[in-house]
């Protein structure tokens, strides 16, 4: 399956743009988190309507591009957080072992 069968190659520029918009939205405390995806969809649909003209394909392209941006952000976030959690778990286990050794030395 080739993604370019569904998303036009010239619409892919919106993926990093939507990612950056999402970064700004996360830093804005007055905008609730649940509305971030809706804001990105509306932005992408309007951008595609302006670029491709007033056609249903433009709306579909906007939705697909937003889906790709949200999915890529989620995959990146989950991967990075998973790696960080694994490192933290290892550090916690090492600290527990060190505490057990210290307690064993104190008892001796």
N, C-alpha and C positions, 0 to 999 in steps of 0.2 A: 504494500500500500504506500503510495507516494502522496505526501501531504499536499503537494502542488496540484494534485487532481481536484482538491476541494478549495484550497485557499490560493488565490491568485498570487504569483510571485511578487508583484509590485505592492501588494497589500501587507507583505511580511514586515515592512518597515514599521508598521503600527505595533508589532509585538514589543520591541524594546521601548517604544514611546509609552505604551500602556503600562509596562513594568515600572518605568520612571514615574508616571502619574500615580501609580499605586504606592510607590515609596513616599511621594509627597503627601498623599492622602493619609498614610499611616502616621505621619508626623503631625497631622492636623487634629488636635483633640476635639474640636467642635463638630467634626463630621463623624457620625457613628460608623463603626466597622462594617455593619451589615450593608451600608449603602455604597461601599467602595466598588464592588463589582457592578452595581447598577450604573454608577457614574462612568466607569470604564466602558460599559456596553453602549451607553448613550453617546459618549465621545467617539467611539469607533464607528458606530452606525452613521453619525453625522459626517465624520471624516470620509467614510466610504461613499455616502450619498453625494458629497461635494466632488469627490474625485471621479466616480464612475457614472454619476448622473442619477436621476430619480427612477430607480428600478428596484425590483424586489431582490435582485442579485446583490445589490449594494448593501441592503439590510442584512442579508445572509452572510456576506463577507465580513461585515462589522461584527456580527455575533461569533463567527468562526475565529476571527483574529483575537477577539477578547477571550474566547475559550482557550486558545493556544497560549496567550499571555498569562492567564490565571493558572493554567495547568503547569506551565514551565516555572512560574514563581513558586507554586506549591511543591513541585518536585524538588526544586533547589532548596527550599526551606526545610522540607522534611529530611532531605539527605544531610544537610549541614547540621541540623538539630540532632539527627540520629548519631552522627559522628561525635558531636560534642557530648551527648549523653553517654555514649560508650566510653569516651575518655574520662568523663566524670565518674562513671561507675568504677573504672579501673583505679582511679585516684582514691575513691572512697574505700575500696577494698584494701589498697595499700596502707591507708591511714589506719584502718581497723587492725591490720596485721601488726603495724608498728605499735599501736596502743596495747595490743595483747602481749607483745614482746616486752614492752615497758612494765606492764603489770606483772608479768611473770618474773622479771628481774627484780622488781620491788618485793615480791613475795619471797624470793630466794634469799 
